């Protein structure tokens, strides 16, 4: 999370590895058409789930079906675009108790390795940066589909999930023992360039 474009690309990279008619190619995550999302959830005091999303992010990836383990991905997230559908809560989540968006306006993910099957299912590992801290993160990926679009382009779609402890990234605000981990879901659609 350091440069407004790195989390969604994780899942796109997985898609790159999916077996399709396309060979080595570069893809851009379709955020303009809003065919991608980065969502999160965390337990609130252990009694319910708090859901939210990041409304502004970007990313890109490369994929060669004949060599899926060479796939690369990068995603950048605007942490100030956090949206949990509650203005006062969002203000708190953006504060230095949590994301400290004034000091750390970006989060990112950059892949370092991929372990995927011919359909693009498996995992993508890389470096996740949030609140100025970089740690390894693995995303479990599932291929949704790939093919031509109605506008003459070619697309890959994937979904991915990951989990991390807030304390690993310097977020120590106490919401109770059941609220220590964040669960991410990334739904991405890449447009071949």
Secondary structure, DSSP 8 states (H G I E B T S, - for coil): --SS-BSHHHHHHHHHTS--S--SEEEEE-TTTT--EEEEEEEETTTEEEEEEES-EEEEEEE-GGGGGG-EEEEEEEGGGEE-S-HHHHHHHHSTTTT-TTT--EEEEEEEEEEE-TTS-EEEEEEEEETTEEEEEEEEEEEEEEEE-TTS-EEEEEEEEEEEEGGGGT------GGGSEEEEEEEEEEEE-
